[in-house]
Amino acid sequence: IAEAVGIAQSTASVHLQRLLDDEFVLVDRSSQASWYVVNAACIEQFPQAAEQVMGTLVGSIPLPDAAVQAPWHGQAEAMSKPS
């Protein structure tokens, strides 16, 4: 990912960790590699999720510094567990 977008690996790791913490992306570590995928629940439930997580909405005033609980928060574990 870092190479594809032209950033340092450490920078990519920091950004991916934030996306993981906010459950915007999910990670599959079942093999030797880690595979990151967009959490479909956040896309379906909140189209402006990236702006919400980052604290601003396009064409709007900045959001408060307080953490905003995303509507999909807590669903990642249920989605990643085998049935």
N, C-alpha and C positions, 0 to 999 in steps of 0.2 A: 504494500500500500504506500509506504513512505517513498519508495523509488518512483512509483507511478505518478505521484503528485508532486514530486520534487521537494520533499521535506526530510528532515533528519528522522531516523528511526525513533529516537527518544521523543520527539515532538508527536509523531504518529501514535506512540504508545500512550502518551498523556491524553490525547484527544479521544482515542478509543476507550480508555478507562472511564473518562467522563460519560461517554455515550453508553457504556455498559452500566455504570452506576445509575444512570437515569433510565435504564432499560429501553433506550432508543435502538440499540443493537443487541443481539444475542450472540453468544460464542459457543461453538461446539469444539470441545477439546478431547474428543473421543479417540483421535488418532495422534500421530506425532506432530501434526500441524494444528494450528488454531484457525477455524473458519468463522468469520464474522458475517452475520446476516442482519438485515433490517428487521426489527420487530414489527410484523404486519399489524398487530393490534394497535400500535400507536399511529400508524398510517391511517388505518380505518377510522379510529376514534377521534383523532385530532390532526387535521391536515397541516396545521401550522406548528407542529410539535417541535421542530428544530428551533424556530424563533422563540417558542415558549421556554425551552430548555436553556437557551443562550441569554434570555432575559430581555429580548426586544421583539416587537412585532413590526413587520414591514409596514410603513405608512402610519405608524402609531407612536405614542410616547413610550419610553422605556418602562418595563414592568418593575415593581418593587424588588429590592434585593432579597426579600424572603423567599425561601424555596417554595415552589409551586408543586403540589402533588399532581402528577399527571394521571389522567383517567385510566391509563393502562398499567400504572405502577403496581407491582406485586403479581402480575400475570406471567412474567417470564418463567418463573419456576414451574408453574403448572403447564406452560406450553412446552417446556424442554424435557419434561419427564415422560418416559415411554408409557404407553397405556397397558 
